[in-house]
Amino acid sequence: MTEVPKKGWNRRLALGGAGVAALGIGGYFAVHGSKGAPRRTPLDPVTFYRGNAAEPESLDPSLAQGVQEDSIIGDLMVGLMTADAGARPIPGMAQSWTTASDGLTWTFKLRDALWSDGVPVTAEDFVFSWRRIVDPKTAAPYAYFLNDIKNAKLVNAGKLPLTALGVQALDSHTLEIVFEHPVPYLLEMLMHMTMVPEPRHVIEAKGKNWSKPGNYVGNGPFILSEWIPNDHITAIKNPNFYDAGKVTLERVVYYPTDDYGAALQRLRAGQLDTQDRLPGEQIDWIRANIPEMIDPVPQLIIDFVTVNQKRKPFDDIRVRTAMNLAINREAIAQKITRTGYVPAYNLVPPGTANFPGGNAFSFRNMNPGQRIAQGQALMRQAGFGPDKRVEATYMIRATTAGTYRAVAAALQQMFALVYIDISITPNDMAIFYDGIQAHDFDIAQPGWSADFNDASNFLDIFRRGGGNNWGQYENPAYDALLDAAQQDSDIVSRGRNLAQAEEFLLKDQAFMPLFFWVSGNLVRPYVKGWSANNLDEHRSRWISFDQHARAALFT
């Protein structure tokens, strides 16, 4: 899913120096003493205060696409499978399942469960939801996520009716799914927010307003109760959740904390229990003063640069190669991000399941001077040079997180060395993603966070016509390898096909990788049930507190 640092609050709390800042939720005040040391009265013992990195665009599972939405929807909705504390798949709505001998037909038996309004959850709700996603009228950004299901592509293209989608309710508690090919990663895939059921009875009554507070009906451990745009979202415990007796929290409050420095201050002042991004420019202070709050586990997340290959001169592989050569990834990782990010020379992150790895750009072992010289030579071959430079816009997400602006500024200097002058244009998150999905850009810096632990989830974003193929890369041989991998039930040979597909991306200079992430969460030690994992998913269902340590922290 898209990795999206986004816009922050309209109203921020001043936390520095002496004074008092009232959060206004949960009934506490954060107070700074004369020396600036934070102290506070006890937090609401059953409320979890989460820094959630960004303002969600939508909490409608058919329309959501970012990690900041997944963090919330994952608390409000449960699919056939759901994530345990370590982001591993466990049964959700599914009580049991069987698989046909050819691996193409799966049959799920659903548990007895209720929507938050007391209406039973049925297999028909899944059918309705998945048809809604592939309906071309919905324009779901994740419609391609269902392409493994029989006829999904043709339905989404408007060439077959919705009823042709390979999913049907055999009865109210039995769901059958027929696939185009074996799907070895299905159980992990079924954890994703796109695959949850949606309340048909509510959507048909409320239309597009169904996902607003007061209308929202979910089947997860929490239910949406309040949304103050650019301020906070509140979810309260769902008494109709099938496992409600084991959920210790009564309330979760999510804050769009895209100003990571301010979020750190809020955490120090006791206004947050966790924050899912840290300010890279303060990493030395964090390591020296609060090392117990960080756990830098490698993540299945990559940041990269994409160019619009339908615009000149980015249709020229020589220009794209020069851009890749110009990027000093080690300098960015060591001097700017500084949090342990790994310089990236390929697409699929290290540690991805059932993937052989080992691919990298051929210039990886060249020194920076050699790379720049080769890049300049390629640009001269393409007709550019010191007296004829490329001028282009570089679109980034408008965020007050200093690291992202610093990376953009560094890239501006690096590209200038190969005669490419970029004008950095920060955009509101919605405008940014509308722009890249409409292919209305020259150069942009998105990112990708794994939806499930499989290399195909990264490689599929470069498929021709894919909803997230922002740069409009096209190579029939690439797509053919992905298709071959889809049809292959042998893990080893499937992995080889996927690795060969990645080789095409690198050979074609289809994108400019920057770095692979490590987890940047800041978590108070009294938070229990928060388990670092490579998908960076943390469902509030599993969270509890050491209340004594929580209350005593600032006293």
Residue, then its C-alpha position, 0 to 999 in steps of 0.5 A: m500500500t502507498e506509504v504516505p507521510k501526509k498533512g498534519w493538524n490544523r491545531r497543534l499544541a505548543l509543548g516547549g517551555a513553561g505552560v499548559a497544553a490541554l489535549g481535550i480528550g481522555g481527561y488529562f493535562a500535560v504540564h511542563g515544569s520550569k526546567g522543561a521536564p514533562r510531567r502530567t496527571p494520569l492518562d485515561p487507563v483504557t484509552f490508547y493514544r496513537g500517533n498515526a503519521a497522517e490524515p486519512e483520506s477515506l475509511d471506506p475499505s473500497l477507497a482507502q489506499g494508505v498505511q494511515e488508513d489501514s491502521i484505522i480500518g484494521d481496528l474497525m473491520v475484520g476480513l476472513m483472516t486478520a493479523d495477530a500481534g506480530a502481523r501473522p494471519i489468524p482466523g477472522m471471520a473465517q472459522s475454517w476453510t478447505t482447498a480444492s486439489d488444484g488450488l483454484t477453489w477455496t471454501f470458507k466457513l464463517r463464524d457467527a458474528l455481528w456487525s456493530d449495529g447487531v445485524p449478522v455478518t454473512a457471506e453475502d457481505f463479502v460478495f457485495s464488498w468484492r463486487r463493489i471493489v471491482d466495479p469500474k464505477t467505484a474506481a477503487p485504487y486497489a481493484y487490481f488487488l483482486n485480480d487473482i480471483k476468476n474474471a476480476k480483470l474482465v469485470n473491472a474492465g467492464k467486459l463482464p457483469l459483476t456477477a461473473l466475479g469468481v466469488q459466491a455465497l453458498d449459504s449465509h455462512t459459506l463463501e466460495i472463491v474461485f481463482e485464476h491460478p493458485v494463490p500461495y499467499l492467500l491467507e496473508m492477502l486476506m488480512h488486507m483492508t481491501m478484502v474485508p466485508e462491507p455492510r451492504h445494508v448500510i451502504e445501500a441506505k447511506g451511499k457514500n456517506w456510510s463511512k462517516p461517524g454516526n453511519y459507520v458500521g463495522n465488524g471489528p474490535f472498535i467502531l468509529s465514533e468521531w472524526i475531527p479532520n486534521d485533528h483526531i479520530t476516535a474509535i470506541k470498543n465494539p461490544n458486538f465484536y466476536d472476541a470483545g471479551k479479550v479486548t482490554l481497551e475502551r477507546v483508541v484516539y488516532y492523531p495525524t502526526d506528520d510533524y514528527g518533531a512535534a509528535l516526539q514532543r507530544l510523546r515526551a509530554g505524555q500525550l501519545d502512547t506511541q508514534d509511528r514515525l520518528p524525526g530522523e534529524q533527532i535520532d542521536w538524541i533519541r538513541a541517547n535519551i530514550p533508546e527503550m522506545i525504538d526497535p529498528v526492525p527491517q520493514l517491507i517498505i521502500d521509498f523510490v523516485t518515479v518518472n512519467q515515462k510518457r513524457k519527454p525526456f523520461d521516455d529515454i532510458r539514457v535519461r532514466t539511467a543518468m538519474n539512477l547513477a546520480i543518486n548517492r543512496e549511501a549519503i542519503a541513508q547515512k547523512i539524511t535519514r540516519t535511522g538505519y535505512v538501507p540504500a536500495y539498488n532494487l525493488v523487493p526488500p531484503g527478507t521478503a518471503n520465498f524470493p531469492g533476492g540478489n538483484a541490483f543495478s550494475f553500477r552498484n559497485m562504482n564510486p560516486g565519481q564514476r557514476i556521475a561521469q557515466g551519467q553525464a556521458l549518457m545525458r550528452q548522448a541524449g542531447f543534453g549537457p551544461d548548456k542544454r539542461v532538462e527542466a522538470t518538476y519534482m512532486i513531493r507530498a506536502t509534509t512538515a517532516g524535515t527528513y523528506r524535504a531534506v531528501a528532496a533537496a539532496l536529490q535536487q543537487m544530485f540530479a543537477l550534476v547530470y544536467i537535470d534541474i528540478s523544481i520541488t513542488p510540495n502538494d497536499m497529499a490528496i493532490f499528490y496522489d490524484g496527480i500520480q494516479a492521473h500520471d500528471f507529473d514529471i518526477a515524483q517520490p512515492g513509496w510502497s509498503a507491503d500489503f502482504n509478505d510476497a514479492s509479487n506485491f511489489l512487482d505488481i505495481f509496475r504491471r501495464g495498466g495497474g492502478n499504482n503503475w504511476g510512471q506508466y512502465e510497459n514491458p510485455a516480457y515483464d508482464a509475462l514473467l509475472d503471469a508465469a509466476q502466478q501460474d506456478s505452484d512451485i515456490v522455487s521456480r515461482g521465485r525465479n520468475l519473480a526475480q527475473a521480472e525484477e531484473f527487467l525493471l532494473k535493466d529498463q531503469a523503470f524507477m529510481p530506488l532510494f532506501f528500504w525502511v527499518s521501523g521508526n516507531l516510538v513506543r512507550p515501554y508500558v505499552k504491551g502487545w505492540s510487536a515489531n514486525n516487517l509489515d509494521e502492522h499493529r492492531s489495537r485489539w492486542i494492546s494493553f498497558d502496564q498501568h502502574a508504569r504508565a501512571a508513574l512515568f511522569t510523577 
